[in-house]
């Protein structure tokens, strides 16, 4: 088996592994836009912005880009800094802190492996970076997936368009980042995020 194949099997896995759900003040699930792979690709390539789908003319083309659902599932991107931090955690080199913080923001520039921060991290409206509940769950083999969960209690009106995982309450190393069509939240809503990173 050549080195390229071995390297492929040693990478962090990143399919549609982050789930978002919004509930209103009464606990009712609110519909959010679940984009198709095509829309995710168009956002990634910068052809459309996460806010574009929510504009007045977007319903004309939204059937081709996605659908309204009770949850949104989005493909993840692991950054270069995230790979380095994970390697350091694995063998204790440099002793980087564990990646346990979930942050959200309003940045619309597509996620890239060179990212070291969110585009525009939100620190108000109940959406400040939070230390999440962590666990190991099974995707392919027992406990092969690191899971982070947090529910934000929203106190303002925000169009959330990005999220990331970091290893500190401020600054820190960015493990993952993703950008998606806007999740619109208002005062009294709750935004539940479940993030999974599989070792594969």
MDTraj code that builds the backbone (N, CA, C; nanometers):
import mdtraj as md
import numpy as np

residues = "UNK UNK UNK UNK UNK UNK UNK UNK UNK UNK UNK UNK UNK UNK UNK UNK UNK UNK UNK UNK UNK UNK UNK UNK UNK UNK UNK UNK UNK UNK UNK UNK UNK UNK UNK UNK UNK UNK UNK UNK UNK UNK UNK UNK UNK UNK UNK UNK UNK UNK UNK UNK UNK UNK UNK UNK UNK UNK UNK UNK UNK UNK UNK UNK UNK UNK UNK UNK UNK UNK UNK UNK UNK UNK UNK UNK UNK UNK UNK UNK UNK UNK UNK UNK UNK UNK UNK UNK UNK UNK UNK UNK UNK UNK UNK UNK UNK UNK UNK UNK UNK UNK UNK UNK UNK UNK UNK UNK UNK UNK UNK UNK UNK UNK UNK UNK UNK UNK UNK UNK UNK UNK UNK UNK UNK UNK UNK UNK UNK UNK UNK UNK UNK UNK UNK UNK UNK UNK UNK UNK UNK UNK UNK UNK UNK UNK UNK UNK UNK UNK UNK UNK UNK UNK UNK UNK UNK UNK UNK UNK UNK UNK UNK UNK UNK UNK UNK UNK UNK UNK UNK UNK UNK UNK UNK UNK UNK UNK UNK UNK UNK UNK UNK UNK UNK UNK UNK UNK UNK UNK UNK UNK UNK UNK UNK UNK UNK UNK UNK UNK".split()
xyz = np.array([
    [0.0856, -0.1187, 0.0000],
    [0.0000, 0.0000, 0.0000],
    [0.0891, 0.1235, 0.0000],
    [0.0667, 0.2156, -0.0958],
    [0.1565, 0.3313, -0.1056],
    [0.1239, 0.4374, -0.0019],
    [0.2135, 0.5354, 0.0103],
    [0.2011, 0.6369, 0.1148],
    [0.0761, 0.7219, 0.0981],
    [0.0370, 0.7484, -0.0284],
    [-0.0813, 0.8314, -0.0517],
    [-0.2077, 0.7645, 0.0025],
    [-0.2183, 0.6323, -0.0182],
    [-0.3345, 0.5598, 0.0307],
    [-0.3341, 0.5553, 0.1826],
    [-0.2180, 0.5307, 0.2419],
    [-0.2067, 0.5302, 0.3874],
    [-0.2462, 0.6659, 0.4445],
    [-0.2005, 0.7742, 0.3792],
    [-0.2323, 0.9089, 0.4254],
    [-0.3817, 0.9348, 0.4205],
    [-0.4476, 0.8853, 0.3158],
    [-0.5919, 0.9063, 0.3009],
    [-0.6682, 0.8453, 0.4178],
    [-0.6255, 0.7289, 0.4632],
    [-0.6958, 0.6618, 0.5711],
    [-0.6599, 0.7174, 0.7081],
    [-0.5645, 0.8101, 0.7144],
    [-0.5233, 0.8670, 0.8426],
    [-0.5834, 1.0047, 0.8668],
    [-0.6697, 1.0491, 0.7772],
    [-0.7211, 1.1847, 0.7873],
    [-0.8465, 1.1935, 0.8724],
    [-0.8716, 1.3147, 0.9246],
    [-0.9971, 1.3415, 0.9937],
    [-1.1097, 1.3432, 0.8904],
    [-1.2175, 1.2763, 0.9212],
    [-1.3301, 1.2642, 0.8289],
    [-1.4191, 1.3873, 0.8363],
    [-1.4801, 1.4270, 0.7244],
    [-1.5601, 1.5491, 0.7266],
    [-1.6742, 1.5458, 0.6259],
    [-1.7750, 1.4649, 0.6512],
    [-1.8947, 1.4671, 0.5686],
    [-1.9954, 1.5669, 0.6265],
    [-2.1268, 1.5453, 0.6024],
    [-2.2274, 1.6344, 0.6601],
    [-2.2389, 1.6021, 0.8090],
    [-2.1429, 1.6494, 0.8868],
    [-2.1277, 1.6012, 1.0238],
    [-2.1573, 1.7068, 1.1294],
    [-2.2204, 1.8163, 1.0923],
    [-2.2600, 1.9164, 1.1905],
    [-2.4090, 1.9428, 1.1730],
    [-2.4824, 1.9320, 1.2833],
    [-2.6274, 1.9489, 1.2773],
    [-2.6702, 2.0713, 1.3570],
    [-2.7632, 2.1477, 1.2998],
    [-2.8190, 2.2675, 1.3625],
    [-2.9697, 2.2513, 1.3758],
    [-3.0237, 2.2958, 1.4888],
    [-3.1680, 2.2980, 1.5069],
    [-3.2065, 2.4214, 1.5875],
    [-3.3114, 2.4891, 1.5447],
    [-3.3602, 2.6088, 1.6131],
    [-3.4982, 2.5807, 1.6701],
    [-3.5182, 2.6205, 1.7956],
    [-3.6492, 2.6129, 1.8582],
    [-3.6901, 2.7531, 1.9033],
    [-3.8201, 2.7809, 1.8981],
    [-3.8686, 2.9099, 1.9443],
    [-3.8845, 2.9086, 2.0963],
    [-3.9341, 3.0187, 2.1517],
    [-3.9441, 3.0319, 2.2972],
    [-4.0362, 2.9279, 2.3594],
    [-4.1277, 2.8724, 2.2805],
    [-4.2199, 2.7702, 2.3311],
    [-4.1674, 2.6288, 2.3104],
    [-4.0493, 2.6178, 2.2532],
    [-3.9901, 2.4854, 2.2317],
    [-4.0249, 2.4218, 2.0993],
    [-4.0958, 2.4953, 2.0129],
    [-4.1323, 2.4418, 1.8820],
    [-4.0146, 2.4514, 1.7857],
    [-3.9917, 2.3463, 1.7086],
    [-3.8848, 2.3469, 1.6091],
    [-3.9195, 2.4440, 1.4970],
    [-3.8265, 2.5326, 1.4628],
    [-3.8465, 2.6286, 1.3542],
    [-3.7778, 2.5766, 1.2270],
    [-3.8426, 2.5891, 1.1132],
    [-3.7793, 2.5428, 0.9888],
    [-3.6589, 2.6287, 0.9523],
    [-3.5556, 2.5632, 0.9063],
    [-3.4368, 2.6313, 0.8555],
    [-3.4021, 2.5726, 0.7196],
    [-3.3297, 2.6486, 0.6392],
    [-3.3023, 2.6061, 0.5021],
    [-3.1878, 2.5061, 0.4993],
    [-3.2161, 2.3869, 0.4457],
    [-3.1138, 2.2845, 0.4268],
    [-3.0693, 2.2874, 0.2818],
    [-2.9505, 2.3369, 0.2577],
    [-2.9027, 2.3453, 0.1214],
    [-2.8568, 2.2088, 0.0691],
    [-2.8738, 2.1902, -0.0625],
    [-2.8224, 2.0715, -0.1283],
    [-2.6709, 2.0840, -0.1421],
    [-2.6076, 1.9751, -0.1824],
    [-2.4625, 1.9770, -0.2053],
    [-2.4242, 2.0860, -0.3064],
    [-2.5110, 2.1053, -0.4077],
    [-2.4821, 2.2075, -0.5091],
    [-2.4697, 2.3441, -0.4446],
    [-2.5652, 2.3787, -0.3580],
    [-2.5610, 2.5093, -0.2920],
    [-2.4387, 2.5192, -0.2020],
    [-2.4041, 2.4105, -0.1308],
    [-2.2850, 2.4119, -0.0466],
    [-2.1601, 2.4373, -0.1304],
    [-2.1556, 2.3741, -0.2492],
    [-2.0417, 2.3940, -0.3386],
    [-2.0369, 2.5375, -0.3898],
    [-2.1533, 2.5940, -0.4255],
    [-2.1567, 2.7315, -0.4752],
    [-2.1121, 2.8303, -0.3675],
    [-2.1516, 2.8043, -0.2408],
    [-2.1069, 2.8887, -0.1299],
    [-1.9564, 2.8755, -0.1119],
    [-1.9075, 2.7510, -0.1147],
    [-1.7642, 2.7255, -0.0957],
    [-1.6809, 2.7951, -0.2025],
    [-1.7314, 2.7931, -0.3269],
    [-1.6571, 2.8540, -0.4385],
    [-1.6772, 3.0048, -0.4466],
    [-1.7681, 3.0585, -0.3636],
    [-1.7894, 3.2026, -0.3617],
    [-1.8847, 3.2549, -0.4675],
    [-1.9580, 3.1641, -0.5363],
    [-2.0520, 3.2078, -0.6392],
    [-2.1784, 3.2681, -0.5798],
    [-2.2191, 3.2188, -0.4620],
    [-2.3302, 3.2792, -0.3899],
    [-2.2880, 3.2967, -0.2447],
    [-2.3518, 3.3916, -0.1758],
    [-2.3193, 3.4129, -0.0355],
    [-2.4263, 3.3469, 0.0510],
    [-2.3947, 3.3178, 0.1771],
    [-2.4937, 3.2547, 0.2649],
    [-2.6207, 3.3352, 0.2823],
    [-2.6144, 3.4680, 0.2661],
    [-2.7335, 3.5515, 0.2831],
    [-2.8180, 3.5581, 0.1570],
    [-2.7615, 3.5198, 0.0428],
    [-2.8299, 3.5319, -0.0854],
    [-2.9586, 3.4522, -0.0878],
    [-2.9567, 3.3321, -0.0311],
    [-3.0740, 3.2450, -0.0349],
    [-3.1913, 3.3072, 0.0396],
    [-3.1633, 3.3949, 0.1350],
    [-3.2699, 3.4536, 0.2155],
    [-3.3263, 3.5828, 0.1578],
    [-3.2752, 3.6293, 0.0452],
    [-3.3261, 3.7528, -0.0140],
    [-3.4571, 3.7282, -0.0857],
    [-3.5237, 3.8354, -0.1250],
    [-3.6606, 3.8246, -0.1751],
    [-3.6709, 3.7417, -0.3020],
    [-3.5667, 3.7416, -0.3888],
    [-3.5780, 3.6676, -0.5133],
    [-3.5327, 3.5244, -0.5010],
    [-3.4759, 3.4862, -0.3881],
    [-3.4235, 3.3515, -0.3721],
    [-3.5291, 3.2419, -0.3815],
    [-3.6538, 3.2631, -0.3325],
    [-3.7526, 3.1553, -0.3443],
    [-3.7747, 3.1059, -0.4872],
    [-3.7423, 3.1883, -0.5862],
    [-3.7585, 3.1463, -0.7251],
    [-3.6642, 3.0339, -0.7619],
    [-3.5475, 3.0300, -0.6973],
    [-3.4486, 2.9281, -0.7306],
    [-3.4210, 2.8330, -0.6147],
    [-3.4763, 2.8620, -0.4955],
    [-3.4466, 2.7784, -0.3794],
    [-3.4815, 2.6307, -0.3979],
    [-3.5869, 2.5953, -0.4766],
    [-3.6114, 2.4514, -0.4954],
    [-3.4934, 2.3779, -0.5584],
    [-3.4091, 2.4513, -0.6311],
    [-3.2923, 2.3900, -0.6931],
    [-3.1721, 2.3878, -0.5994],
    [-3.1798, 2.4642, -0.4903],
    [-3.0662, 2.4778, -0.3999],
    [-3.0857, 2.4049, -0.2674],
    [-3.2098, 2.3726, -0.2317],
    [-3.2331, 2.3064, -0.1045],
    [-3.3799, 2.3057, -0.0689],
    [-3.4081, 2.2871, 0.0599],
    [-3.5453, 2.2752, 0.1051],
    [-3.5513, 2.3163, 0.2520],
    [-3.6727, 2.3415, 0.3026],
    [-3.6914, 2.3802, 0.4418],
    [-3.7075, 2.2552, 0.5262],
    [-3.6386, 2.2530, 0.6408],
    [-3.6356, 2.1332, 0.7237],
    [-3.6280, 2.1716, 0.8710],
    [-3.6497, 2.0738, 0.9574],
    [-3.6375, 2.0983, 1.1009],
    [-3.4938, 2.1001, 1.1488],
    [-3.4033, 2.0514, 1.0660],
    [-3.2607, 2.0537, 1.0992],
    [-3.1802, 2.0897, 0.9753],
    [-3.0597, 2.1375, 0.9984],
    [-2.9652, 2.1632, 0.8904],
    [-2.8406, 2.0794, 0.9185],
    [-2.7925, 2.0070, 0.8165],
    [-2.6696, 1.9299, 0.8277],
    [-2.5699, 1.9810, 0.7250],
    [-2.4493, 2.0113, 0.7720],
    [-2.3524, 2.0805, 0.6873],
    [-2.2188, 2.0068, 0.6876],
    [-2.1553, 2.0065, 0.5719],
    [-2.0232, 1.9456, 0.5567],
    [-1.9177, 2.0309, 0.6267],
    [-1.8275, 1.9652, 0.6925],
    [-1.7239, 2.0303, 0.7727],
    [-1.5964, 2.0530, 0.6920],
    [-1.5131, 2.1439, 0.7399],
    [-1.3796, 2.1654, 0.6840],
    [-1.2814, 2.1726, 0.8004],
    [-1.1782, 2.0883, 0.7970],
    [-1.0719, 2.0921, 0.8976],
    [-0.9604, 2.1809, 0.8445],
    [-0.9164, 2.2774, 0.9245],
    [-0.8142, 2.3718, 0.8816],
    [-0.6737, 2.3120, 0.8937],
    [-0.5781, 2.3777, 0.8299],
    [-0.4384, 2.3366, 0.8442],
    [-0.3943, 2.3450, 0.9899],
    [-0.4343, 2.4540, 1.0564],
    [-0.4012, 2.4694, 1.1980],
    [-0.4677, 2.3610, 1.2814],
    [-0.5881, 2.3194, 1.2385],
    [-0.6587, 2.2130, 1.3080],
    [-0.5887, 2.0796, 1.2953],
    [-0.5382, 2.0489, 1.1760],
    [-0.4617, 1.9251, 1.1579],
    [-0.3368, 1.9263, 1.2461],
    [-0.2677, 2.0402, 1.2492],
    [-0.1468, 2.0514, 1.3311],
    [-0.1803, 2.0369, 1.4796],
    [-0.2888, 2.1020, 1.5226],
    [-0.3293, 2.0925, 1.6624],
    [-0.3692, 1.9513, 1.7004],
    [-0.4382, 1.8804, 1.6089],
    [-0.4778, 1.7421, 1.6348],
    [-0.3558, 1.6517, 1.6457],
    [-0.2578, 1.6745, 1.5589],
    [-0.1348, 1.5950, 1.5657],
    [-0.0636, 1.6186, 1.6982],
    [-0.0630, 1.7447, 1.7443],
    [0.0003, 1.7764, 1.8716],
    [-0.0724, 1.7127, 1.9889],
    [-0.2062, 1.7063, 1.9817],
    [-0.2829, 1.6395, 2.0861],
    [-0.2530, 1.4898, 2.0892],
    [-0.2309, 1.4339, 1.9706],
    [-0.2102, 1.2895, 1.9594],
    [-0.0828, 1.2428, 2.0292],
    [0.0267, 1.3188, 2.0116],
    [0.1525, 1.2729, 2.0719],
    [0.2067, 1.3655, 2.1806],
    [0.1277, 1.4661, 2.2190],
    [0.1687, 1.5547, 2.3274],
    [0.2722, 1.6583, 2.2888],
    [0.3028, 1.6692, 2.1610],
    [0.4021, 1.7670, 2.1164],
    [0.3436, 1.9077, 2.1197],
    [0.4010, 1.9943, 2.2022],
    [0.3495, 2.1299, 2.2158],
    [0.2310, 2.1405, 2.3094],
    [0.1738, 2.0275, 2.3464],
    [0.0629, 2.0201, 2.4420],
    [-0.0505, 2.1179, 2.4113],
    [-0.1065, 2.1164, 2.2887],
    [-0.2211, 2.2046, 2.2613],
    [-0.3424, 2.1634, 2.3443],
    [-0.4263, 2.2609, 2.3796],
    [-0.5467, 2.2333, 2.4580],
    [-0.6477, 2.1555, 2.3743],
    [-0.7385, 2.0868, 2.4419],
    [-0.8435, 2.0115, 2.3738],
    [-0.9387, 2.1059, 2.3014],
    [-0.9936, 2.0594, 2.1908],
    [-1.0855, 2.1391, 2.1098],
    [-1.2282, 2.1165, 2.1604],
    [-1.2735, 2.2031, 2.2499],
    [-1.4036, 2.1843, 2.3152],
    [-1.4977, 2.3035, 2.3006],
    [-1.4571, 2.4080, 2.2311],
    [-1.5377, 2.5296, 2.2214],
    [-1.6057, 2.5400, 2.0849],
    [-1.7340, 2.5730, 2.0868],
    [-1.8089, 2.6001, 1.9641],
    [-1.8351, 2.7497, 1.9551],
    [-1.8053, 2.8064, 1.8395],
    [-1.8309, 2.9485, 1.8142],
    [-1.9174, 2.9613, 1.6897],
    [-1.9969, 3.0670, 1.6845],
    [-2.0769, 3.0965, 1.5659],
    [-2.0502, 3.2403, 1.5242],
    [-2.0900, 3.2737, 1.4016],
    [-2.0650, 3.4089, 1.3547],
    [-2.1496, 3.4446, 1.2349],
    [-2.1186, 3.5603, 1.1783],
    [-2.1949, 3.6144, 1.0663],
    [-2.1079, 3.6359, 0.9424],
    [-1.9900, 3.5790, 0.9408],
    [-1.9029, 3.5905, 0.8244],
    [-1.9596, 3.5151, 0.7056],
    [-1.9351, 3.5677, 0.5849],
    [-1.9916, 3.5066, 0.4645],
    [-1.8855, 3.4597, 0.3656],
    [-1.7581, 3.4843, 0.3950],
    [-1.6518, 3.4362, 0.3062],
    [-1.6366, 3.2864, 0.3263],
    [-1.6276, 3.2125, 0.2172],
    [-1.6219, 3.0670, 0.2234],
    [-1.5083, 3.0181, 0.3129],
    [-1.5324, 2.9065, 0.3815],
    [-1.4305, 2.8468, 0.4663],
    [-1.3137, 2.7973, 0.3817],
    [-1.1927, 2.8113, 0.4364],
    [-1.0710, 2.7684, 0.3667],
    [-0.9770, 2.7020, 0.4666],
    [-0.8922, 2.6120, 0.4173],
    [-0.8015, 2.5394, 0.5059],
    [-0.7022, 2.6322, 0.5745],
    [-0.6823, 2.7506, 0.5209],
    [-0.5881, 2.8463, 0.5792],
    [-0.6514, 2.9329, 0.6882],
    [-0.7808, 2.9177, 0.7133],
    [-0.8483, 2.9974, 0.8157],
    [-0.7891, 2.9706, 0.9533],
    [-0.7777, 3.0758, 1.0325],
    [-0.7333, 3.0625, 1.1711],
    [-0.8351, 3.1198, 1.2688],
    [-0.9371, 3.1871, 1.2166],
    [-1.0467, 3.2420, 1.2967],
    [-1.1743, 3.2335, 1.2156],
    [-1.2875, 3.2558, 1.2813],
    [-1.4114, 3.2755, 1.2064],
    [-1.4030, 3.4082, 1.1333],
    [-1.4887, 3.4262, 1.0333],
    [-1.4877, 3.5517, 0.9600],
    [-1.5294, 3.6675, 1.0487],
    [-1.6457, 3.6545, 1.1140],
    [-1.6972, 3.7564, 1.2051],
    [-1.7645, 3.6844, 1.3212],
    [-1.6872, 3.6491, 1.4225],
    [-1.7418, 3.5738, 1.5351],
    [-1.8392, 3.6594, 1.6155],
    [-1.9507, 3.5992, 1.6562],
    [-2.0523, 3.6680, 1.7353],
    [-2.0218, 3.6524, 1.8839],
    [-2.0242, 3.7643, 1.9568],
    [-1.9958, 3.7614, 2.1005],
    [-2.1085, 3.8248, 2.1805],
    [-2.2245, 3.8419, 2.1171],
    [-2.3403, 3.9024, 2.1832],
    [-2.4644, 3.8169, 2.1553],
    [-2.5785, 3.8639, 2.2028],
    [-2.7086, 3.8017, 2.1740],
    [-2.7171, 3.6566, 2.2197],
    [-2.6403, 3.6214, 2.3244],
    [-2.6426, 3.4857, 2.3748],
    [-2.5679, 3.3861, 2.2889],
    [-2.4932, 3.4360, 2.1924],
    [-2.4232, 3.3492, 2.0973],
    [-2.2719, 3.3544, 2.1135],
    [-2.2244, 3.3932, 2.2309],
    [-2.0801, 3.3954, 2.2558],
    [-2.0247, 3.2533, 2.2543],
    [-1.8982, 3.2431, 2.2194],
    [-1.8288, 3.1142, 2.2170],
    [-1.8531, 3.0373, 2.3467],
    [-1.8823, 2.9082, 2.3356],
    [-1.9206, 2.8304, 2.4534],
    [-1.8428, 2.6999, 2.4626],
    [-1.8061, 2.6635, 2.5861],
    [-1.7444, 2.5350, 2.6133],
    [-1.8533, 2.4289, 2.6039],
    [-1.8381, 2.3347, 2.5135],
    [-1.9459, 2.2413, 2.4826],
    [-1.9398, 2.1153, 2.5682],
    [-2.0440, 2.0364, 2.5591],
    [-2.0458, 1.9028, 2.6192],
    [-1.9792, 1.8074, 2.5207],
    [-1.8784, 1.7354, 2.5653],
    [-1.8005, 1.6505, 2.4755],
    [-1.8213, 1.5033, 2.5094],
    [-1.8099, 1.4202, 2.4077],
    [-1.8218, 1.2759, 2.4257],
    [-1.7607, 1.2054, 2.3053],
    [-1.7451, 1.0748, 2.3173],
    [-1.7048, 0.9907, 2.2050],
    [-1.8252, 0.9093, 2.1619],
    [-1.8526, 0.9082, 2.0320],
    [-1.9641, 0.8313, 1.9791],
    [-1.9135, 0.7442, 1.8652],
    [-1.9962, 0.6514, 1.8221],
    [-1.9563, 0.5539, 1.7213],
    [-2.0143, 0.5889, 1.5856],
    [-1.9270, 0.5998, 1.4848],
    [-1.9702, 0.6158, 1.3468],
    [-1.9445, 0.4875, 1.2685],
    [-1.8195, 0.4434, 1.2639],
    [-1.7845, 0.3197, 1.1944],
    [-1.7355, 0.2125, 1.2918],
    [-1.6476, 0.2527, 1.3831],
    [-1.5994, 0.1625, 1.4875],
    [-1.6197, 0.2314, 1.6220],
    [-1.6175, 0.1547, 1.7282],
    [-1.6513, 0.2067, 1.8605],
    [-1.5676, 0.3291, 1.8975],
    [-1.6372, 0.4371, 1.9342],
    [-1.5752, 0.5604, 1.9842],
    [-1.4754, 0.6229, 1.8869],
    [-1.5060, 0.6154, 1.7577],
    [-1.4137, 0.6726, 1.6580],
    [-1.4432, 0.8187, 1.6267],
    [-1.5455, 0.8765, 1.6922],
    [-1.5899, 1.0108, 1.6566],
    [-1.5990, 1.1004, 1.7801],
    [-1.5333, 1.2162, 1.7722],
    [-1.5428, 1.3159, 1.8790],
    [-1.6674, 1.3995, 1.8549],
    [-1.7523, 1.4087, 1.9557],
    [-1.8772, 1.4847, 1.9437],
    [-1.8784, 1.6011, 2.0417],
    [-1.9198, 1.7178, 1.9931],
    [-1.9367, 1.8370, 2.0761],
    [-2.0794, 1.8855, 2.0587],
    [-2.1461, 1.9190, 2.1692],
    [-2.2822, 1.9705, 2.1604],
    [-2.2968, 2.0931, 2.2496],
    [-2.3743, 2.1878, 2.2024],
    [-2.4091, 2.3042, 2.2842],
    [-2.5388, 2.3639, 2.2342],
    [-2.6195, 2.4141, 2.3279],
    [-2.7416, 2.4849, 2.2927],
    [-2.7283, 2.6292, 2.3384],
    [-2.7297, 2.7200, 2.2431],
    [-2.7210, 2.8635, 2.2711],
    [-2.8614, 2.9182, 2.2972],
    [-2.8765, 2.9979, 2.4013],
    [-3.0026, 3.0667, 2.4291],
    [-2.9935, 3.2070, 2.3719],
    [-3.0706, 3.2343, 2.2697],
    [-3.0568, 3.3570, 2.1907],
    [-3.1298, 3.4733, 2.2576],
    [-3.0641, 3.5900, 2.2597],
    [-3.1233, 3.7095, 2.3215],
    [-3.1301, 3.8273, 2.2245],
    [-3.1116, 3.8020, 2.0964],
    [-3.1157, 3.9094, 1.9975],
    [-3.1565, 3.8534, 1.8629],
    [-3.1426, 3.9346, 1.7594],
    [-3.1742, 3.8930, 1.6232],
    [-3.0452, 3.8827, 1.5441],
    [-3.0131, 3.7624, 1.4957],
    [-2.8864, 3.7373, 1.4270],
    [-2.9102, 3.6420, 1.3102],
    [-2.8429, 3.6677, 1.1992],
    [-2.8391, 3.5732, 1.0873],
    [-2.7064, 3.4982, 1.0967],
    [-2.7097, 3.3794, 1.1550],
    [-2.5881, 3.2993, 1.1755],
    [-2.5507, 3.2323, 1.0435],
    [-2.4273, 3.2529, 0.9992],
    [-2.3839, 3.1992, 0.8704],
    [-2.2545, 3.1181, 0.8777],
    [-2.1980, 3.1055, 0.9976],
    [-2.0735, 3.0296, 1.0102],
    [-2.0619, 2.9733, 1.1507],
    [-1.9789, 2.8705, 1.1624],
    [-1.9533, 2.8099, 1.2917],
    [-1.8146, 2.7481, 1.2887],
    [-1.7579, 2.7283, 1.4080],
    [-1.6253, 2.6691, 1.4161],
    [-1.6017, 2.6042, 1.5508],
    [-1.4984, 2.5211, 1.5572],
    [-1.4544, 2.4566, 1.6803],
    [-1.3144, 2.5055, 1.7126],
    [-1.2941, 2.5482, 1.8373],
    [-1.1650, 2.6012, 1.8808],
    [-1.1242, 2.5374, 2.0131],
    [-1.0034, 2.5713, 2.0594],
    [-0.9542, 2.5085, 2.1826],
    [-0.9297, 2.6076, 2.2958],
    [-0.9967, 2.7228, 2.2910],
    [-0.9825, 2.8216, 2.3979],
    [-1.1070, 2.9099, 2.4009],
    [-1.1304, 2.9736, 2.5149],
    [-1.2474, 3.0598, 2.5306],
    [-1.2328, 3.1902, 2.4522],
    [-1.1099, 3.2260, 2.4172],
    [-1.0838, 3.3391, 2.3279],
    [-0.9573, 3.3076, 2.2506],
    [-0.9451, 3.3637, 2.1321],
    [-0.8333, 3.3302, 2.0428],
    [-0.8275, 3.1790, 2.0253],
    [-0.7128, 3.1168, 2.0529],
    [-0.7019, 2.9720, 2.0394],
    [-0.6821, 2.9274, 1.8960],
    [-0.6778, 2.7954, 1.8773],
    [-0.6570, 2.7337, 1.7462],
    [-0.7906, 2.6889, 1.6889],
    [-0.8132, 2.7207, 1.5630],
    [-0.9361, 2.6848, 1.4935],
    [-0.9216, 2.5463, 1.4319],
    [-0.9951, 2.4497, 1.4859],
    [-0.9907, 2.3131, 1.4322],
    [-1.0715, 2.3027, 1.3038],
    [-1.1942, 2.3520, 1.3080],
    [-1.2876, 2.3382, 1.1964],
    [-1.3630, 2.4683, 1.1742],
    [-1.4070, 2.4882, 1.0504],
    [-1.4947, 2.6011, 1.0201],
    [-1.5846, 2.5635, 0.9050],
    [-1.7048, 2.6174, 0.9042],
    [-1.7950, 2.5991, 0.7913],
    [-1.8824, 2.7225, 0.7751],
    [-1.9240, 2.7462, 0.6523],
    [-2.0109, 2.8586, 0.6175],
    [-2.1333, 2.8005, 0.5469],
    [-2.2519, 2.8552, 0.5758],
    [-2.3755, 2.7950, 0.5271],
    [-2.4810, 2.9027, 0.5075],
    [-2.5925, 2.8659, 0.4426],
    [-2.7029, 2.9605, 0.4258],
    [-2.7543, 3.0009, 0.5631],
    [-2.7975, 3.1245, 0.5755],
    [-2.8255, 3.1861, 0.7050],
    [-2.9291, 3.1100, 0.7874],
    [-2.8969, 3.0947, 0.9160],
    [-2.9915, 3.0468, 1.0160],
    [-3.0361, 3.1701, 1.0932],
    [-3.1599, 3.2128, 1.0723],
    [-3.2090, 3.3350, 1.1347],
    [-3.2685, 3.3041, 1.2717],
    [-3.2123, 3.3654, 1.3752],
    [-3.2609, 3.3448, 1.5113],
    [-3.3002, 3.4794, 1.5714],
    [-3.3966, 3.4732, 1.6648],
    [-3.4450, 3.5943, 1.7315],
    [-3.4482, 3.5702, 1.8819],
    [-3.4712, 3.6769, 1.9550],
    [-3.4774, 3.6690, 2.1001],
    [-3.5763, 3.5613, 2.1456],
    [-3.5317, 3.4735, 2.2361],
    [-3.6150, 3.3652, 2.2862],
    [-3.5910, 3.2326, 2.2186],
    [-3.5267, 3.2347, 2.1024],
    [-3.4932, 3.1097, 2.0336],
    [-3.3794, 3.0372, 2.1047],
    [-3.3659, 2.9100, 2.0741],
    [-3.2468, 2.8345, 2.1134],
    [-3.1869, 2.7730, 1.9878],
    [-3.0554, 2.7734, 1.9797],
    [-2.9837, 2.7169, 1.8654],
    [-2.8975, 2.6022, 1.9157],
    [-2.9368, 2.4797, 1.8803],
    [-2.8635, 2.3603, 1.9228],
    [-2.7683, 2.3175, 1.8122],
    [-2.6419, 2.2957, 1.8482],
    [-2.5397, 2.2549, 1.7516],
    [-2.4751, 2.1256, 1.7996],
    [-2.4689, 2.0283, 1.7104],
    [-2.3984, 1.9031, 1.7376],
    [-2.2910, 1.8855, 1.6316],
    [-2.1665, 1.8832, 1.6762],
    [-2.0526, 1.8764, 1.5858],
    [-1.9841, 1.7419, 1.6023],
    [-1.9569, 1.6719, 1.4915],
    [-1.8888, 1.5427, 1.4966],
    [-1.7657, 1.5445, 1.4070],
    [-1.6537, 1.4958, 1.4604],
    [-1.5306, 1.4814, 1.3820],
    [-1.4847, 1.3384, 1.3979],
    [-1.4850, 1.2650, 1.2868],
    [-1.4499, 1.1235, 1.2909],
    [-1.3029, 1.1006, 1.2605],
    [-1.2374, 1.0181, 1.3403],
    [-1.1025, 0.9728, 1.3114],
    [-1.1118, 0.8525, 1.2191],
    [-1.0473, 0.8638, 1.1020],
    [-1.0663, 0.7569, 1.0023],
    [-0.9370, 0.7341, 0.9253],
])
top = md.Topology()
chain = top.add_chain()
for i, resn in enumerate(residues, 1):
    res = top.add_residue(resn, chain, resSeq=i)
    for name in ("N", "CA", "C"):
        top.add_atom(name, md.element.get_by_symbol(name[0]), res)
traj = md.Trajectory(xyz[None], top)
